[in-house]
Amino acid sequence: MISMRSAIALLLLAPALALGQAPKDEEDKVSNDNPARPLQMPPATTEVKEALDDFERFQRRSAWERALKALYTITEDQALRFVDGDSGFIIPVAQKRRQVLTALPPEGQAAYRLFYDAEAQKLFADAEGPTELANLERIYSAYFTTTIGDDAADRLGDIYFEMGRFDRAADCWLSILHDRPDTNLSPATIALKSALALARAGRRTEFDQIRADLADRYKEDKVTIGGTTAAPAELLRRLLEADPPAAALAETAGPTPAAAEASLDLGRPIEPDWQLRIAESIEAGMTPAELNQWRSNSLSDAKPAVAVEGSTLFANYLGHIVAVDLDSGKLLWRTEAFHHLENLAMQQGGQMATPGRFAILASREYVWTVARDLKDQNYMAPFHLACRRADNGELVWKSTDLPEYALFDLNGPPLLSDGTMFIPAKAQPNPQQSQPLPEQMVLAIQPHDGKLLWKREIGVFRQGQQRFYYYNMRDNSPQVRLFLRAGSLYIDTHVGVLARLDAGTGALDWGYGYKTDAPQAEMYFFSYNRVQEPQAVSGRPLENGDAILVKGAQSSRLYAIDPNRMKALWERPVSKDARLLGVDDRSLYLGGQELGSLDLKTRGLSWATKLPGGSLDGAVLVRSDGLFQLTPRGIFELDPRSGDVRRIFRGQDLGSAGGDLVLTDDLLLAVSNRTITAYPRRTAGADASARGESATPKEKTSR
């Protein structure tokens, strides 16, 4: 029983405790201006935020002239900067301005048009030739609720659609449907255009909703597009039939599985077709003392990054590049032998290289690699990009020879799409340009010659300190991950921001701020052989229907967001070391200390299975028939519904540090720190038995 004195003390302390605690909403709010967050998107100035506050204050008093004047003190360069939006989204000032203007009450709208209709009309009249796009974008950004704003948005949508910027075209037309009920344009026509853009953009849920409206709300209307007149739903059907890409996107609920969904049977002995023996090449001729020293070096556990293009496997092993024929295992070319690599790795500069940052990407003509020169004894040496010819390894260009890359440290794997390469980079501080802190950038590159097409700042790191690493201590900063979706480039910084860019122009659309660890603010040193805690690799965000699933490498929460309607759908706590592996119609699969599954409907943990070495790293095969992971004790196959280990395929990779599994049409490639082993997807005997023939074992080669 609590004494009277204790009760009085609690009563006296309660107000103080209440005053010292932030409201729950404030605690949960993620703000771009929070100094405890590691990355800040390009912020608007204090004057912009004061102008938005003044607008709100004056409009509450119906002082419309003063309210609108406050809003239009915002300059156009500041309209491209960012402020906090709703549900964790960080949005451009222009979008915030359009939101508050479309929310004006009728008397506010009348005053607004009185003051600004003439200016908007002039911009619209001058929207011809080279100024057309800029003028229409200006009207849509600043004057959308004027009497001409809906016409400008409609024309702008047409231009975006012709340019292939389907997301932006859909947003223009949807804004007319949702925010301009007074429009003189045909709602049925605008809805039909919206449906076509949504189909092209792959926005399935919104497309289904608009298609239902066309068949119901607008069924009595007649619409004319391209000289054809019909009911909106019928015309949509005809247009989709004439446009197979749009029809395919509209009718497909999710991404098409890779060719990898063909059979994968490990329930039988399988001899490899060939092996590329990495460890043997390095360790050949070593004395026992040298061998022990090499194996005690953490770089000896590094696995090569690989890429498959056609019948060739390309590998980047700590900057040593090789090409191997997939059918025979024959070495086609290499940049240098592995044999002396341990000498470089033993030097202090080499020991600072982070193996997970080496990357490779291939096309029919070229192969691109992200690497660091192990001979460079600078502890903070940047990673660079190089392009080689795929057929012979001849160097075409490298970023260290191009002055526009001088301040960039590449901090994530590249992505290639439609003749453009995208890659994340950290821009180093440049006090001469008033840039005291490093910036997170995304670069768009012309792949064949390295020319920069555009570069875009995602945000500024708040870590201003210089860390010093000694001996076996590496920079474990998470790698930035990119993925493309319907003309939009998504960037997970893994330090609290998921951003979306227009892939064609680099225009920064918005950011989503999620909870993550605060930055380290102190300058500190690391001593010899300090043990670093294992850290999961940075996972790529996953698509699940219209939703995107995000889990930052330094975050203890998993998020599902709708990027098109800019809504946070749900979130839940997870282990900080969890990483996203794959998703199907029922489950989300996570790596980490354990390999686990979440039920997407209940968002509860379905199962968790501990595997040898954990699941912190390595590419795991997530298939409808099973989950497959390469471990130091072989390839484990798990039932995706229960997590039970069905079988363990020992294979030829025992004793490795684990690694990646890669599927081709004919092979299962096990990529570890010791070998790259090619297992046939089906044995010659199995194929022959199916045809009633005798089989002759395939000749195996090794390198």
N, C-alpha and C positions, 0 to 999 in steps of 0.2 A: 504494500500500500504506500502511495506517494505521500510524504509528509507535507504539511501546510507550507513550510518554508520552500520546499522544492517546487510545489505548485505555483507559488507566487513568483519564484525565479523564472519558471517557464513562461508565465504570463508576461513578465517584464521583457524577456528575451524575444518573444514571438514577433512583436513589431519590428525589432531590429533585424531579425532573421528575414522577415518578409521584405524589408527594405533592401537587404543585401542580396536578394535573389531576383534574378531577371524572370519575367513572365515566361511561361513555357513556350509561347509562340516566338518570343525573342531569342530564347536559347536554341530553338530549332531552325531559326532563319539563317540562311546562307546569304551573306552580302558580299558584293564585289569590293566594298570599302573596308571590310574587316581586316585589320592589320595582322591578325593571327593566321590568315590564309596564305599559302605559299605563292600563289599566282594571282595577279590582278589583271583582268582584261583592260584594254585601253580606256581609262576612266574619263568621264566628262569632268569639266572644271567645276569648282565650287560655285561660280557664277551661274552655270547651267542649272545646278540643283536648287539654287536660290530662286531662279526664274520659275522653275516648276512649282516650288513652294508658294511663290507669289501668285501664280496663276490659281492654285487651289484656294488660297486665302481670298482673293478678289472675286472668284466665281461664287464662293459661298455667300458673298454679299451682293451678288448679281451686278457687280461693277464690271460689266463685260468689256468695255473699252480698255480699262486698266489691266484686266486679266489677260486679254489677247495681246496687248502691247508687251506685257511681261514675257509671254510665250515666244513672241517673235523677236526678242532680243537675242535668242539663241542663233548663233551663226551656223552656216552650212557645214563648216569643218567640224564643229562640235556636234552636229546632228549625226555624225558617223561614230561618235564616241559612245560609251556604254554606261547605263545606269541599271539599278535593280528593277526587275519586273516582278511578275507573280510566279509563285510555285517554284522558286529557286532559279528561274531563268534570268539571264542578264541580257538586256536588249539594247539596241541602238536608240539614241535619243530621238531620232526621227520616228521610230516605231512608237515610242512613248508619247510623242506629240500627237501622232495620228490617233492613238487610243483615247487620249483625253478630249480631243476635238470631236470624235464620233460619239462620245458619251455626253456631249452638251445637251441640256434641255432645249425645248423648242425656242424659247426666247433667246437663249445663248446662240443657237444656230442662226436665227434671224440676224442678230447683231454681227455674228462672224461673217455672214455673206455680205452684209452691208459694207463691212470694212475691207474685205479681201476678194470679192468676186471679180472686180475689175483687173486686179493683178493676175489672178488665175486665168482669166479670159485672154489677157495679152500673151501670157506664156503659151497657152494652147494655140492661139493664132500664129505664133512664131515657131511652132513645133513642126518644122519642115527641114528636110535635108539633113545636114550634119548635126543640127541642134535638136532634132526630133526626140531622140532617146533621152537626152539630158533634160529637156524641158518637161517631157511626160513624167520622168522620174521625180523631178522637182515638184510637179503638181501633186503626184501621188503621195509624196513624202510630206509636203507642207500644206497642201490645199485640197485634200481629198474630199472634204465635206462642203466645198463650194458647189455651186450649181453645175460647174463644168467638170468636177472631180471624177464623177462616175464615167463620163465619156473618155477622160484621160486614162483612167484605169483600164477601160476596155481596149483602147488602142495600144496601151502598154502591154497588156496581156497578149494581144496579137503578135506584137514584136517579139516578146519573150518566147512565145510558142514557136515562131519561125526560127529563132536562134537556138532552139533546143533546150531552153531553160524552162522546163515544164513545171517545176516546183513554183517558180516565181509567177509564171502565167496563171497557174491555178490559184495562187494567193490573190492576185489582182482581181480575178473574176469572183472568187468567193467573198472577197471584201465587199463587192457590190451587192451580192445576194444577202450578206449578213448585216452590213452596216449602212446600206443606202436603200431603205424601203421606199423612199420618194423618187427613185430613179425613173426616168422616162424610157430607158432601155427595156427591151423585152426580157423579162425574167426567165422565160423558157429558153431563149437563145443563150443568155449568159450561163444558165445551168447546164445546157448542152456543151458549151465550150469548156466549162469547168470539168465536166465528166471526161471529156477527151484529154484534157491536161492531166487530170488525176490518174487516168488510165496509163498515160505515158510515164508519169512520175511513180507509178507503182503504189499509190496511196489507196489501198484496197478498201478500207472501211469507209472513207469519205466518198470514194467512187460508188460503192454500193448504196449509200444514203442518197446521193444525187440521182443515181439511176432509178431508185424507187420513187423519188419526187417526180422525175420525168414521166414515169408510168402512171402516177396517181394525180399529183397536184396539177400538172401541166398537160394532162391527157387530152384536153379539148383544144389545146393550142396547135398552131401550125408554125413550123420553123423552116426557114430557107437558109441553107449553107451550100456554097459551091454550086449554085444553080439548081439544087434539088430541094423540093418542098415536101414535108411530111410531118406526121406527129413526132414530137421530140424523141420518144422512146424508140420508135421505128427508125428514125434517122440516125440515132446513136448506134443502133444495131448495124445498119448499113455501113456507117463510117468505120466501125470497128472491124467489120469483115474486110473492108478495103485497106485496112491498116493493120497487118498481122502483128507487128511489135506491140502496138497499143492493146490489141485484143489479147495477146499472150499475157501482158502485165495485168490486165483487168481480170483475167480469169484464173491467175495463179496466186494461191494464197501465200506462198513462201518461196524461197530460193530453191531452184532445182538442185537435187543432190548431185555430187560429182560422179564421174564414171566409176568411182570407188564403190558404189553400192552393189556391184556384181559380187559373186560369191567370194567368201574369205573363210576357208576351212583350215584351221590349225589343229584339228583333232587327229592328226596322223603324222608320221615321221616325214620331214621334208628336208632334202639336201639343198643347200644353196646353189644357185646357178653360178655365182661368182662372189668374190669378196675383194674389197679394197682395204688392205691391211695398213692402217695408219700407225698404230703403236709399234708394230714390228719394224716399220721403216725408220722410226725415230730411235728405237732402242737397240737397233742392230750395232754390234760392236762395243756396247757400253760395258764397262767394268761393273762389278756388283755395287761398288760405292757410287758410281755415276748413276746407275739404274735406281738405286735407293733415293738419291738426291732428286732425280727427275720425277719419280712417282710421289715424292713428298711435296712437289710443287703443284699448287692448285690448278695451274694451266694444263696439267696432264689429264685432268678430268674434262677438259673442254671438248665439245663435239662440234663437227663442222656444220655450218649452215648450208643447206642444199636447195637446189631448184631443179625441176625437171621440165625440159622443153623438147617435145617430139621424142626422139630416141636417144637423147643425151641427158646425162646427169651432170650437173655442175655443182661443185662444192667449194666453199670458202672456209679453209681451216686456218684460223689465226692469220689471215692475210695471204696464205698460200692457196692458189686457185688451181683446180684440176677439172678436166672434162673427161667423162667416162662414157663409153658406148653401153647403153642399157642392155642390149641383146647379148653381147659377148663379155662385158666387163673389161674390155680393152681400154687402156689409157690413151686418150686421143691427144691431149696436150696438158701441160702444167706450166705454171710460172716459175716454180723452183721446187727442188726436192725437199721432202720433209726431214731428211736425215740430220741436218744441223739446226733444226728449229729449237732444240732444247738449249743450245748455247745462247740464243737470243732470249728465250724464256727465263733463263737463270739470271739475266742482268736485271738490275733494279727497275729500269724503265719498262722492260718487257713484262715484269711481274705486275705492273700497274694496269695492264690492259684488261678490260672487262670482256670475257669471252662472249657474253650474250649480246654484245653490240655489233659483232661481226654479222653481216647479212649479205644475201645474194639474190639477184633477180635476173631472169633470162627471157629472151625472145628468140625468134628464129635467126635473127641477124646478130644480136648483141647480147652480152652478159654484163651486168653491172654489179659491183661489189662495194660494200661499206666496210672499211678496214682501217686499222692503225698500223703504222710502221713500227714493228717491235724493236727496230734498231734505234728509234728515237728515244733518247734517255730523258726527255722532258716528261715529268710525271703527269702533267696535264695536257699531253699532246692530243690534238683533236682527231676525230675520225673523219676520213675523207671518202669521196666517191670516185670510182674509176670505171671506165667503160672499155670493154674488150670485144673483139670480134669472136662470135660464138664458134666459128669453124676452126680457128687456129690460135686463139688467145692473144692476138696482136693488140697492143694497147692503142686505143683510139683517142681517148682524152682522160684526164684526171683533174679533179677539182683543185688540187694543189697548184696546178699550172694556170688557173683562171682567177684573175684578181677579184672578181665579184664574190668569191667564196672565202675570202681571206679571214673574215671574222666569224665564220660559221663552224660550229662543232656539230656534226650530224648525230642526232640522238634518237633515232628510230629507223626501222626498216622502210625501204622505199615501196611505192605502189605505182603500177603502170596501167594506164587506161587511155584508149583512143589516141595513141601517139603522144601522150604527155606523161611525164613521171612526176610524182609528188613525193616529197621527203621532208620530215621534220628536222629542224635544226635549232640549236641554241646560239643566239647571237651574243658574242662576248661583249662586255662593257666597253664603251668607247667615250671616255670623258671629253674628247675633242668635239663630239657631237651631242653633248649634254645627255649622254646615256650612261649613267653611273651603275646601272644594274643590268644583268643579263636578261635577254628577251627570248621568249619561245616563239619561233617562226615556223611557217610552212612555206616551202619553195616549190614552184612549178617549173619544170626543166624540160627543155627540148632534148630528148634522150640521145640523139645521135651525135650531138656536138657539145652538150652541157650548157647551152645558152639558157640564162634565166628568163623565163617568160613573165613571171611575177613572183613577188614575195609578200607575205602577209604576216603582220604581227598578231599573235594570239593573245599575248599578255606579257607582263613584266614579272620576273621572279622577285620576291621580296627578300630572298637570301642575298645579303650584300657581303657576307663574310667570305674570306678565302680559306678553304680547308687545306690542310697539309697532310699528305699521305706518305707514310714511310714503309718501305719494303712491301710485305704482302697485303697491304690495305688498298682496296680499290674503291672507286666511286660507284656506289650501288644505287645511284639515282634511277628511278624507273624509266623505262623506254616509252616514248610516245608512240601511239598506235593510230593508224589511219584506216578508214574504209570508205568506199563509195556506195552511194545509193541514189539512183535516179537523178544524176547530175549534181548531187550535193556531196561534198567531201566532209566527213566527220573526223574529228581529231580528239582522241582521249589523251589529255596531257598526263594523266595518272597522278596529278598533283591538285585535284579538286575541280577541274573544269573539263567538260565535254563541249566542244565548239563545232559549229557548222559553217562551212564556207560554200560559196558558189564555185564549183570546180572549174568553170570556164573563165571567170574573171578574178577569182580570189576574194570577192567581196565577202566580208565577215557578217553572217546573218545574226547569230546569237550565240550565247554560251549557256550551259547548264552547270550551276555550281553545286557540287556535292560535298559532303563532309569528308575531311581528310586531315591528316596530321599537320600540326602547325610547323612552320619552318624552324630549323635550328638557327639561333641568332648569334651564337658565340663563335669566336675563332678558336679552333682546337687542333690538337696534334694526335697522331696515332703512332704507336711504337711498333717495334719489330714483332712480326708474327702475331699481332693481335687477332683473336678469333672473331670472325664476323658471323652474325646469326644468319641462318639460311633465309632467303627471301624468295617468294614466288615471283615468277616472271610476270611482266605486264601483259595481261590478256587483252585481246581485241574485243570491243563491244559486240554484242550479238543481236541479230534481228529476230524478233518473234512476232510475225504478222506485221502490224503497223508499229509495234513498240520496239524500242531499243533498250537492251539490258546493259547496265554499266556497273562495273566494280573496279574502283581505283586500287592500284597496287598498295597505297598507303591509307586505304579507307577500310573501315570495319562495317560498311553498309553496302547493300546491293540495291540498285534503283532500276525501275522500269519507267520509261518516259515515252510519251507520244510526241515525236519531234515536229510533226506537221501541225498539230493543234496546240503545241507547246503546253502540254499538261504533264504533271507528275502523276503516274498511275498508281504506283505503290513503292514502298521500300521496306526493307527488313534487315536486321543485323545479321552479319556473317563473320566468320573468322577473318582477321586481318590478312592472313596469308592465303586466303581463298583466291582462286583465279577462274575465269570463265573458260570452259572447255567446249561446250556445245549445247544445243537445245533442239528438242523435237516438239511434237504437238502436245505432249503431256509433261515433260520434265526438263529441268535445267541441270546440267552436269558441271560440277565444280571440282577443281583440283586444289591442292594445298598439302597439309600434313597427311590428309586422307583424300581419297577420291569419293565424292558424294553426289547425291541427287536430291533436288528440290522439286516438289510437286507444284506445278505452275498454278493450279486451281486453288489449292489451300495455302500454298507457299510454305508448307511445312517440310521438314527434312524427311525424305523417304528412306534413305539408307546412307551409310558411310562405311567404306571399306579401307582398311590400312594395307598398303602395298609396300614391298621392300623399297626403301629409299624415299617413300612418300610420293607425292605427285606435285611437287613444287615447280618442276621444270619439265620440258619435253613435250612434243606434240603427241597428244592422245587421239587415237581414232575413235570418233563417236559415230556409231552406225546404228541403224534400226535393229540389226541382228546381234549387236554386242559392243562393248567398249574394250579397246585393246591398248595396253600400255607396255612399253619396253622398260624393264627394270633390271637391276644387276643380277636377278635370278631368272631372267627369261621374259618372254612376252606373256603377260597375264590377260586372259579373256574373262570379262565380267558380264553377267546378265544385267541388261540396262533397267529391268524392272525391280529386281531384288538386290542387286549388288553382289550376289554370290559369285565366287570364282568358279567358273565352269571348268577351265583347264589352264595349265601352264605349259606353254611351248618353250622348251629349254633352248633349242636352236644352237647357234654358234656364237652367241653374244654373252655367255656367262662370264662374270667377273668384270664386266664393263661398269661404267657409272650410270647406266641407263641412257636414255636419249629419245630420239624422235622416230616415229613410224610414218612412212610415206607410202601411199598406194599409187601405182600406175595401172594401166589396163591389164598388164601381165605379171607385175611383180609387187611384192611387199618388201619395201626397203627398210631395214633396221639401221639407224644412223646413231652410232655411239662414239665415245672417245677413243675406242680401239679399232673399230672397223666400220665399213659400210657394207652390209650383207644384203644380197638380193635373193629373196626366196620366191620361187614361182608360185603364182596364185593357184594354179592347178598343176599337178605333176604330170609328166608325160605319160606315166602309167595310168593315171585316172582318165586322161583324155582318150588314150588308146582303148581302155576297158569300155568306155562309153560307146566306142565305135566297134567293139569286138575285135580289136587288133592287138598284136604283140607290140611291146614298147622297148625302145633302146634308150638307155639313160643318156641325157644330154651331157656333152662334154663341159666340164667346169674349168674356169680359169680363175686365177687370183693375181692380185698385184700388191 
